[in-house]
């Protein structure tokens, strides 16, 4: 009883060409979790560079 229901849901949810799920706008699709991590890592790098620049300026005074 449960198996036919699951098969029906799978067939309803399935896409003939799996690439159709990935294709989207003009650019590549990236996982939002990955995007957030990449953005956070990039921001941390920027903050680190800014802190180093601040230290260099305050050492020069």
N, C-alpha and C positions, 0 to 999 in steps of 0.2 A: 504494500500500500504506500509506503513512504518512498520506495525506489522510483515508481513512475512519476511521482510528484517532483522528486529531485531531477529526474531526467528532463521533465518538461521545463523546469526552471533553467536548467543548463542550456537547453536548446533555445529558449527564449532569450537568454542573456548572451549567448555566443554570437560572435561576429565571424562571418565567413573568412575574411582575411584579417588575421591578428594585427597586421600593420595598420589597419584602419583605426585601431584604438589609439595608436601612438601618433599618427599624423594629426596635425592640427594647423595652426596658423602658419606664419612664415618661418618661424624658427623651430629649433628642436624642443621637444617637450622634456622637461626635467621634473623629477619628483619634488614636490614642495618641501619635503623634509630635507632633501639634499640642497635645494636652493637656500633654505634658511641656514643650514650649516655653512654653506659656502659664503653667504653674506656675512655671517657672524665671524667666520675666520678672517675674511677680508677686513672687516671693521676692526677686529682685534689687532691685526697687523698695522692698520692705519693709526690706531691709538698708541701702539708701541713705538712707531716711528715718531709720532708727535711728542711722546714722553722723552724719547732720546734727544730730540731736537731741543726741547725745553731744558733738559739737563746740560746740554752743550752750551746753550745761551747763558744759563745761570752760572756755569763754571767760568765763563769768560768775563763775567762782571767783577 
